[in-house]
Amino acid sequence: MNRITLEIPDETVLALKLPAEGVAEALRMAAAVKLFELGRLSSGAAASLAGVPRVVFLSKLADYGVDTFDLSEEELRKEARLE
């Protein structure tokens, strides 16, 4: 597993209005959602990046304004094979 370290300005942490320990989780989820939305990660891979089960990840997409099932027929087949 790879580890990436980010330096986050104090102002950004304050703006997120999260406890310090929740910032990493929020950033992982945001990155996973965006990469899924861009088609760079499957929902399963994005869920893994976010550190949550796939069902939880899919349910959180609406919180970010991302359609859960905005998939083409080919993408839907690919997702079905990943189960």
Backbone as ProteinMPNN parsed JSONL, in Angstrom:
{"seq_chain_A": "MNRITLEIPDETVLALKLPAEGVAEALRMAAAVKLFELGRLSSGAAASLAGVPRVVFLSKLADYGVDTFDLSEEELRKEARLE", "coords_chain_A": {"N_chain_A": [[0.857, -1.177, 0.0], [0.48, 2.245, -0.745], [1.566, 5.341, 0.69], [0.589, 8.64, 1.077], [1.488, 11.852, 1.961], [0.025, 14.838, 2.946], [0.286, 18.334, 3.266], [-1.774, 20.394, 4.949], [-3.132, 23.559, 5.036], [-3.741, 25.4, 8.067], [-5.943, 27.108, 7.957], [-7.552, 25.89, 6.059], [-8.262, 23.493, 7.288], [-9.753, 24.547, 9.411], [-11.81, 25.746, 7.918], [-13.123, 23.527, 6.949], [-14.497, 22.68, 9.121], [-14.274, 20.397, 10.719], [-13.2, 17.873, 13.045], [-9.68, 17.495, 13.585], [-8.869, 14.833, 13.13], [-10.821, 13.962, 11.386], [-10.379, 15.132, 8.96], [-8.631, 13.829, 7.124], [-10.187, 11.608, 6.415], [-12.369, 12.907, 5.175], [-11.099, 14.11, 2.996], [-10.164, 11.875, 1.621], [-12.607, 10.686, 0.889], [-13.701, 12.728, -0.731], [-11.816, 12.817, -2.817], [-12.093, 10.213, -3.823], [-14.771, 10.255, -4.707], [-14.663, 12.224, -6.717], [-12.8, 11.105, -8.537], [-14.229, 8.828, -9.245], [-16.452, 10.061, -10.439], [-15.222, 11.247, -12.647], [-14.683, 9.019, -14.068], [-12.341, 7.666, -13.687], [-11.966, 5.815, -11.705], [-13.533, 2.749, -10.78], [-16.649, 2.104, -9.052], [-16.157, 0.31, -6.996], [-13.34, 0.456, -6.669], [-13.12, 3.141, -5.998], [-14.553, 3.163, -3.606], [-12.842, 1.619, -2.07], [-10.597, 3.322, -1.983], [-11.762, 5.393, -0.526], [-12.137, 4.083, 1.831], [-14.42, 2.771, 2.675], [-17.281, 0.513, 2.611], [-18.568, -0.567, -0.589], [-21.365, -0.166, -0.966], [-21.904, 1.822, 0.91], [-20.295, 3.858, -0.126], [-21.588, 4.321, -2.615], [-24.029, 5.265, -1.647], [-23.262, 7.679, -0.565], [-22.693, 9.311, -2.708], [-24.729, 11.054, -3.586], [-24.592, 13.086, -1.703], [-22.56, 14.576, -2.682], [-23.491, 15.501, -5.019], [-23.369, 13.79, -7.177], [-24.482, 11.588, -9.63], [-25.652, 8.387, -8.89], [-26.205, 6.217, -10.568], [-25.455, 6.879, -13.23], [-24.563, 5.536, -15.626], [-23.207, 4.187, -18.642], [-24.338, 1.578, -20.867], [-22.212, -0.167, -21.344], [-20.471, 0.51, -19.21], [-22.072, -0.259, -17.068], [-22.144, -3.032, -17.442], [-19.432, -3.582, -16.988], [-19.185, -2.826, -14.286], [-20.9, -4.75, -13.169], [-19.45, -7.079, -13.569], [-17.441, -6.741, -11.732], [-18.438, -7.3, -9.236]], "CA_chain_A": [[0.0, 0.0, 0.0], [1.215, 3.515, -0.805], [1.181, 6.367, 1.658], [0.812, 9.993, 0.592], [1.36, 12.823, 3.039], [-0.352, 16.168, 2.483], [0.316, 19.427, 4.231], [-3.031, 21.125, 4.823], [-3.069, 24.797, 5.818], [-4.642, 25.468, 9.223], [-7.19, 27.771, 7.551], [-8.368, 24.908, 5.34], [-8.814, 22.591, 8.306], [-10.797, 25.306, 10.102], [-12.921, 25.95, 6.985], [-13.851, 22.261, 6.824], [-15.298, 22.524, 10.343], [-14.179, 19.002, 11.133], [-12.072, 17.621, 13.945], [-8.454, 17.214, 12.829], [-8.829, 13.425, 12.699], [-11.815, 13.737, 10.335], [-9.97, 15.777, 7.716], [-8.1, 12.818, 6.199], [-11.338, 10.836, 5.932], [-13.134, 13.759, 4.271], [-10.322, 14.284, 1.77], [-10.18, 10.594, 0.9], [-13.928, 10.52, 0.289], [-13.841, 13.704, -1.809], [-10.976, 12.364, -3.929], [-12.708, 9.01, -4.384], [-15.988, 10.656, -5.425], [-14.282, 12.931, -7.943], [-12.192, 10.149, -9.458], [-15.339, 8.015, -9.755], [-17.244, 10.924, -11.328], [-14.447, 11.429, -13.876], [-14.53, 7.732, -14.73], [-10.984, 7.175, -13.486], [-12.065, 4.659, -10.807], [-14.835, 2.087, -10.655], [-17.229, 2.37, -7.728], [-15.463, -0.533, -6.022], [-12.014, 1.013, -6.425], [-13.324, 4.404, -5.293], [-14.931, 2.82, -2.233], [-11.623, 1.174, -1.409], [-9.826, 4.531, -1.705], [-12.453, 6.129, 0.539], [-12.075, 3.294, 3.058], [-15.776, 2.384, 3.078], [-17.881, -0.489, 1.735], [-19.095, -0.045, -1.857], [-22.739, 0.287, -0.775], [-21.814, 3.099, 1.621], [-19.77, 4.827, -1.087], [-22.66, 4.657, -3.564], [-25.054, 6.054, -0.96], [-22.71, 9.002, -0.281], [-22.527, 10.097, -3.931], [-25.728, 12.126, -3.638], [-24.111, 14.182, -0.859], [-21.603, 15.333, -3.489], [-24.153, 15.888, -6.258], [-22.973, 12.872, -8.243], [-25.481, 10.559, -9.89], [-25.195, 7.043, -8.549], [-26.354, 5.275, -11.678], [-25.307, 7.551, -14.512], [-23.618, 4.673, -16.316], [-23.57, 3.683, -19.958], [-24.571, 0.13, -20.833], [-20.907, -0.817, -21.23], [-19.989, 0.728, -17.846], [-22.895, -1.082, -16.189], [-21.648, -4.408, -17.581], [-18.128, -3.638, -16.328], [-19.459, -2.806, -12.853], [-21.512, -6.032, -12.801], [-18.378, -8.086, -13.531], [-16.576, -6.486, -10.578], [-19.09, -7.78, -8.005]], "C_chain_A": [[0.893, 1.228, 0.0], [0.686, 4.473, 0.245], [1.546, 7.71, 1.052], [0.563, 10.942, 1.757], [1.057, 14.186, 2.437], [-0.189, 17.165, 3.61], [-0.915, 20.277, 3.962], [-2.923, 22.394, 5.666], [-4.106, 24.792, 6.946], [-5.985, 26.094, 8.841], [-8.135, 26.801, 6.847], [-9.022, 23.946, 6.318], [-9.944, 23.292, 9.052], [-12.026, 25.478, 9.212], [-13.755, 24.68, 6.824], [-14.768, 22.004, 8.02], [-15.405, 21.062, 10.771], [-13.087, 18.878, 12.184], [-10.863, 17.209, 13.106], [-8.414, 15.779, 12.314], [-9.838, 13.107, 11.598], [-11.428, 14.318, 8.989], [-9.473, 14.753, 6.7], [-9.235, 12.001, 5.586], [-12.143, 11.635, 4.905], [-12.409, 13.938, 2.936], [-10.276, 13.001, 0.941], [-11.509, 10.377, 0.204], [-14.1, 11.465, -0.903], [-13.024, 13.288, -3.036], [-11.597, 11.153, -4.609], [-13.94, 9.358, -5.217], [-15.613, 11.323, -6.748], [-13.671, 11.992, -8.965], [-13.242, 9.201, -10.044], [-16.143, 8.818, -10.777], [-16.54, 11.125, -12.678], [-14.26, 10.131, -14.66], [-13.141, 7.141, -14.591], [-10.941, 5.95, -12.58], [-13.46, 4.061, -10.893], [-15.39, 2.401, -9.269], [-16.546, 1.533, -6.654], [-14.096, 0.006, -5.663], [-12.122, 2.336, -5.658], [-13.701, 4.154, -3.839], [-13.713, 2.388, -1.438], [-10.739, 2.372, -1.046], [-10.434, 5.313, -0.546], [-12.42, 5.383, 1.871], [-13.435, 2.899, 3.595], [-16.279, 1.272, 2.176], [-18.506, 0.172, 0.498], [-20.506, 0.506, -1.7], [-22.757, 1.643, -0.069], [-21.317, 4.178, 0.67], [-20.868, 5.275, -2.052], [-23.733, 5.526, -2.907], [-24.575, 7.478, -0.667], [-22.608, 9.886, -1.525], [-23.503, 11.262, -4.014], [-25.309, 13.323, -2.797], [-23.161, 15.105, -1.62], [-22.203, 15.756, -4.835], [-23.789, 15.023, -7.445], [-24.052, 11.811, -8.396], [-24.895, 9.183, -9.607], [-25.187, 6.125, -9.758], [-26.366, 5.968, -13.022], [-24.257, 6.794, -15.322], [-24.132, 4.306, -17.704], [-23.792, 2.172, -19.835], [-23.258, -0.619, -20.657], [-20.35, -0.681, -19.813], [-20.764, -0.129, -16.849], [-22.452, -2.537, -16.247], [-20.315, -4.574, -16.851], [-18.312, -3.685, -14.815], [-20.017, -4.148, -12.385], [-20.447, -7.131, -12.702], [-17.491, -7.931, -12.299], [-17.164, -7.004, -9.276], [-18.533, -9.106, -7.581]], "O_chain_A": [[1.933, 1.254, 0.659], [-0.481, 4.421, 0.633], [2.663, 7.904, 0.572], [-0.449, 10.842, 2.45], [1.75, 14.637, 1.525], [-0.492, 16.87, 4.766], [-1.075, 20.818, 2.868], [-2.654, 22.325, 6.865], [-5.201, 24.25, 6.796], [-7.034, 25.674, 9.331], [-9.353, 26.872, 7.01], [-10.202, 23.624, 6.185], [-10.987, 22.686, 9.299], [-13.156, 25.37, 9.687], [-14.961, 24.755, 6.589], [-15.701, 21.206, 7.936], [-16.474, 20.571, 11.132], [-12.154, 19.681, 12.214], [-11.021, 16.635, 12.029], [-7.977, 15.534, 11.19], [-9.717, 12.074, 10.94], [-12.075, 14.032, 7.982], [-9.858, 14.808, 5.532], [-9.241, 11.737, 4.383], [-12.551, 11.091, 3.879], [-13.034, 13.92, 1.876], [-10.343, 13.042, -0.287], [-11.545, 9.934, -0.944], [-14.586, 11.057, -1.957], [-13.499, 13.398, -4.167], [-11.625, 11.076, -5.837], [-14.129, 8.816, -6.306], [-16.195, 11.009, -7.786], [-13.996, 12.077, -10.15], [-13.15, 8.816, -11.21], [-16.473, 8.314, -11.851], [-17.191, 11.168, -13.723], [-13.744, 10.14, -15.777], [-12.796, 6.204, -15.311], [-10.015, 5.143, -12.658], [-14.446, 4.779, -11.057], [-14.669, 2.91, -8.411], [-16.373, 1.992, -5.525], [-13.72, 0.019, -4.491], [-11.311, 2.614, -4.775], [-13.225, 4.85, -2.942], [-13.566, 2.748, -0.27], [-10.197, 2.436, 0.057], [-9.716, 5.831, 0.31], [-12.647, 5.98, 2.923], [-13.608, 2.712, 4.799], [-15.757, 1.097, 1.075], [-18.919, 1.33, 0.546], [-20.811, 1.561, -2.257], [-23.55, 2.514, -0.424], [-21.85, 5.287, 0.654], [-21.052, 6.472, -2.277], [-24.281, 6.424, -3.547], [-25.393, 8.388, -0.533], [-22.449, 11.1, -1.398], [-23.136, 12.346, -4.467], [-25.635, 14.46, -3.138], [-22.979, 16.265, -1.252], [-21.503, 16.303, -5.687], [-23.886, 15.462, -8.591], [-24.484, 11.207, -7.414], [-23.785, 8.862, -10.033], [-24.255, 5.341, -9.942], [-27.209, 5.668, -13.867], [-23.204, 7.334, -15.66], [-25.333, 4.137, -17.912], [-23.465, 1.571, -18.812], [-23.192, -1.594, -19.909], [-19.813, -1.645, -19.268], [-20.189, -0.661, -15.9], [-22.391, -3.206, -15.216], [-20.091, -5.58, -16.178], [-17.672, -4.487, -14.135], [-19.645, -4.632, -11.316], [-20.539, -8.011, -11.846], [-16.856, -8.895, -11.87], [-16.435, -7.134, -8.293], [-18.962, -9.661, -6.57]]}, "name": "protein", "num_of_chains": 1, "seq": "MNRITLEIPDETVLALKLPAEGVAEALRMAAAVKLFELGRLSSGAAASLAGVPRVVFLSKLADYGVDTFDLSEEELRKEARLE"}
